[in-house]
Amino acid sequence: MRKSNLFFLYLTINVILFLLLWTHTSLQKKMNLPLLQERKELVQRFELTDLCLFTEANYTRHLSQADWYAPFQDSPMSLEHFPSGSICPPPPTLKRTNGQLD
């Protein structure tokens, strides 16, 4: 068997697998649509907050509800000891300058 035949066989199998994955996701999306609608209504009805991204520090659990001083609760010069604190950036309000310093 030639190498080109093996390559085309490999390519054909991958295309078939891709089409099967695409079909599966389309069908799964149609099946999950009622559940997603139900969850959307639940979130709107109970006015739930945003998604909890990290579980370790209280100021990285819900970024929209964090206090400004929470990352510096030990000391303003203390190092970040939670990995999630280095992944999510500080809010834009903390980066704002109050005026020209020079």
C-alpha positions as CSV (number, residue, x, y, z in Angstrom):
1,M,0.0,0.0,0.0
2,R,1.4,3.4,-1.0
3,K,1.9,6.2,1.5
4,S,-0.5,8.5,-0.5
5,N,-3.3,5.9,-0.1
6,L,-2.7,5.7,3.7
7,F,-2.8,9.5,3.8
8,F,-6.1,9.7,2.0
9,L,-7.6,7.0,4.2
10,Y,-6.4,8.9,7.2
11,L,-7.9,12.1,5.8
12,T,-11.2,10.4,5.0
13,I,-11.5,9.0,8.5
14,N,-10.9,12.4,10.0
15,V,-13.4,14.1,7.8
16,I,-16.0,11.5,8.7
17,L,-15.2,11.9,12.4
18,F,-15.5,15.7,12.1
19,L,-18.9,15.4,10.4
20,L,-20.1,13.0,13.1
21,L,-19.0,15.4,15.8
22,W,-20.7,18.3,14.1
23,T,-23.9,16.3,13.7
24,H,-23.7,15.3,17.4
25,T,-23.3,18.9,18.6
26,S,-26.2,20.0,16.4
27,L,-28.5,17.3,17.8
28,Q,-27.3,17.9,21.4
29,K,-28.0,21.6,21.0
30,K,-31.6,21.0,19.9
31,M,-32.1,18.6,22.7
32,N,-30.7,21.0,25.4
33,L,-32.6,24.1,24.2
34,P,-35.6,23.6,26.6
35,L,-33.2,23.0,29.5
36,L,-31.3,26.2,28.7
37,Q,-34.5,28.2,28.4
38,E,-35.6,26.9,31.8
39,R,-32.3,27.9,33.4
40,K,-32.4,31.3,31.7
41,E,-35.9,31.9,33.2
42,L,-34.7,30.7,36.6
43,V,-31.7,33.1,36.6
44,Q,-34.0,36.0,35.6
45,R,-36.7,35.2,38.1
46,F,-34.3,34.9,41.1
47,E,-31.9,37.6,39.8
48,L,-28.9,35.3,40.2
49,T,-25.4,36.7,40.0
50,D,-22.7,35.9,37.5
51,L,-20.8,32.6,37.3
52,C,-18.4,31.6,40.1
53,L,-15.1,31.3,38.2
54,F,-12.7,30.4,41.0
55,T,-13.3,28.8,44.4
56,E,-10.3,29.9,46.5
57,A,-10.4,33.6,47.3
58,N,-13.6,35.6,48.0
59,Y,-12.5,38.4,45.7
60,T,-12.1,36.0,42.7
61,R,-15.3,34.0,43.2
62,H,-17.7,36.7,41.9
63,L,-15.7,39.4,40.2
64,S,-18.6,41.8,40.0
65,Q,-19.2,41.7,43.8
66,A,-15.6,42.0,45.1
67,D,-14.5,44.7,47.4
68,W,-11.7,47.0,46.3
69,Y,-9.6,46.2,49.4
70,A,-10.2,42.4,49.4
71,P,-7.0,41.5,47.5
72,F,-4.9,43.6,50.0
73,Q,-6.6,42.4,53.2
74,D,-3.2,41.1,54.6
75,S,-1.2,44.1,53.6
76,P,-1.1,46.5,50.6
77,M,2.3,45.3,49.7
78,S,1.6,41.6,50.2
79,L,2.2,39.2,47.4
80,E,-0.8,37.4,45.7
81,H,-0.9,33.9,47.2
82,F,-3.9,32.6,45.2
83,P,-3.2,31.6,41.6
84,S,-6.6,32.9,40.4
85,G,-5.6,36.4,41.5
86,S,-2.9,36.5,38.9
87,I,-5.2,35.2,36.2
88,C,-8.0,37.8,36.5
89,P,-7.0,41.4,36.0
90,P,-8.1,44.1,38.5
91,P,-11.2,46.1,37.6
92,P,-10.8,49.1,35.3
93,T,-11.8,51.5,38.2
94,L,-8.7,50.6,40.0
95,K,-6.5,51.5,37.0
96,R,-8.1,55.0,36.7
97,T,-5.8,57.9,37.5
98,N,-7.2,61.0,39.4
99,G,-5.1,63.6,37.6
100,Q,-1.7,64.5,36.2
101,L,1.1,63.7,38.6
102,D,3.9,65.4,36.8
